[in-house]
Amino acid sequence: MAFQRAAVPDGPVRTFFDEFHELHLHAGEPSSRTLARSTSISYTTVAAAFRGPKLPVWGNVELLVEALGGDVEEYRKLWKAARRAEQVPLSTATLQARAVMAPAVGNAVRTGGAAPARVVEFFPVIEATVSELTLLRREPGTLAALQVVVDLFGELLGPDHPSVLTARTDVGHWRGEAGDGAGAIAVFEELLPDVERVRGAEHPDTLATRNNLAYWRVDTGDVTVALAAFVELLPQVERALGPDHLDTLTTRNNLARCWREADHPVAAGTAFEEILTDRVRLLGSDHPHTLNTLNNLAHCHGDAGDPDAAIRLLEEVVADRIRILGTEHPHTLNTRHGIAYWRGEAGDVAGALAGFEALLVDQTRILGPDHPHTLGTRGHVAHWRGEAGEVAEALAAFEALLEDEIRVLGADHPNTVETGHDLARWKAHPTSQ
């Protein structure tokens, strides 16, 4: 059944609600109680999110879009445009000032200096601040500000409140996206026992937290532990959610990714082909999750010794990602990285160097010069300059990269250690003498 909706004038806010209701229609018009069960948002809040005319907070929109099988990034853009039209957007400085103010407000509440009514008044401000800070997550200092506000959230509502657990999940996710995989693991390790105690061992939120924890273990190189975690998790997810649930497909995708990282390309490729069939059937060929699976399958072809097949598939993926997600989306950048990598593996030195050099320019502008992905691409550029005969330039690039990785990642980080080894190898190259 369609949700009721208020009259909204033409403009970005109306466009947002039009698309939001269209998504609900295409998902089969699940009820507010059905969506409440799959998102942990109350059914009254679900109905209010669709009703309007006030724009719902982003955190609730994100959960609902995921539950309905929509493109989160697409709706993020629609929401941001509506937010700008609805009110003057808050600057990062204003949001961070709010975050600095938050402990004082919390202290006033704890010591009795603020009446409960004032806490109720301040609650929407905190919720909106979390939502806005999440959208501005790549601005300097934003993650620290988000953590301060989430801590206050916990003090006002209690550590077991669903909104607090969701906000803590946001912190872990964006720490990982900012390149701090170890920080993401720490957040989810601390969060998991709380979610399991509050929700139960097989609640979707508990299963999702376990999935997040294993996912970031893969990202930091702890593949063996992550593989065991996903092997144990998958049958529990299938039993709790069913074989066609989006979270089940995500867990299958992450398990296949682990097989690939553990150097089992054939097992990984078979798994990705099966997942691709199901995602096309359930989500369509243009859905970001479908493209993720096709991207992973391409890498499996390369791992199995067919870099040309990998390049062909990745060129299809990058064209679709540019069309659907845009040129600056991290997934688009990652696919460009894969194309350059497999060109190098196929013996195309000039193509690999040109691809990584162009990617580096964009990553520096979009992600920042100190992001781990940007630093990693600098290593590839240095390597392929050496392979192209520019050994002096490669040495200079590796030396500069090593200094920056020591500063950003630390001397003992695996990437830093690998760069040190690369520098030593190129110093020993005959043409460098």
Secondary structure, DSSP 8 states (H G I E B T S, - for coil): ---------TTHHHHHHHHHHHHHHHTT---HHHHHHHH---HHHHHHHHH-SS---HHHHHHHHHHTT--HHHHHHHHHHHHHHHS----HHHHHHHHHHHHHHHHHHHTT-S-HHHHHHHHHHHHHHHHHHHHTTTSTTHHHHHHHHHHHHHHHH-TT-HHHHHHHHHHHHHHHHTT-HHHHHHHHHHHHHHHHHHH-TTSHHHHHHHHHHHHHHHHTT-HHHHHHHHHHHHHHHHHHH-TTSHHHHHHHHHHHHHHHHTT-HHHHHHHHHHHHHHHHHHH-TTSHHHHHHHHHHHHHHHHTT-HHHHHHHHHHHHHHHHHHT-TTSHHHHHHHHHHHHHHHHTT-HHHHHHHHHHHHHHHHHHT-TTSHHHHHHHHHHHHHHHHTT-HHHHHHHHHHHHHHHHHHT-TTSHHHHHHHHHHHHHHTSGGG-
